[in-house]
Amino acid sequence: MKITSIPCLSDNYAYLVECETTGEKVLVDASEAAPILAALQARGVSKLAAIWSTHHHFDHVGGNEAVASALGVREVAGHASDKGRIPGQTRFLEEGEAFAVGGLRVEILHIPGHTTGAVAYVVTDDAKRTRAVFTGDTLFLAGCGRLFEGTPAMMHTSLSKLAALPGDTQVYCGHEYTKSNLRFAAHVEPSNAAIGARAARADELRAADKPTVPGTMSDELATNPFLRVRSAEIRRTLGIAPDASDADALGAIRAAKDKF
């Protein structure tokens, strides 16, 4: 499996995913047509098997129809509940659906919270024993998306699904928000040395004009406050009761991040 990041808009990423055995390719989150088409042309890509949308927001689907038209793409996928909200959608996915792209195995996770129709694409390359997950704006590196349509309970359930993936899973999210997310993580859990180490690495990458994405799920478990809702230090910092539910704690952390 080969994954190429394509910067779009001010801080979005689209991703070209290729099965290195068969050469089949798909595009994740066609947010903006011009840079995507330029990047594909530069790589000699003239055909895509599909466009996968993680959710309906325009900064993730704004290029769907233009890219599909330019390359003759017949399949534009998204969650079934996003019917009518994802431009050009032809495939309507449900939780647990599985299919193949060449030699790659793909599983769909429904992960509402940021939006009610958000999905993650879990892609496994058995030949190389590698796995990647495309999380859109539900799980960011060291953060999560705002709760525009869902509830804290929804987001907690969705993040728990993602957190259950193997620790070496590569996490590809929708935006380059890692540095600001880590600043908040350090604020709420200042004694967590893993956050500082990760922030230093993110600084190095961005100074070199390189993306911080992807990260690993094990890094998320160690540093992402939205996956660490039971941390006593985070709860003390934000005044969250020790006996508050995980969902209520997540809601409080999200509210604090919104104001940070």
Buried (B, 14 or more C-beta within 10 A) or exposed (E): BEBBBBBBBEEBBBBBBBBBEEEBBBBBBBBBBEBBBEBBEEEEBEEBBBBBBBBBBEBBBBBBBBBBEBBEBEBBBBBBBBEEBBBBBBBBBEEEBEEEBBBBBBBBBBBBBBBBBBBBBBBBBEEEEBBBBBBBBBBBBBBBBBBEBBBBBBBBBBBBBBBEBEEEBBBBBBBBBBBBBBBBBBBBBEEBEEBBEBBEBBBEBBEEEEBBBBBBBBBBEBBBBBBBBEBEBBBEBBEBEEEBEBBBBBBBBBEBBEEE
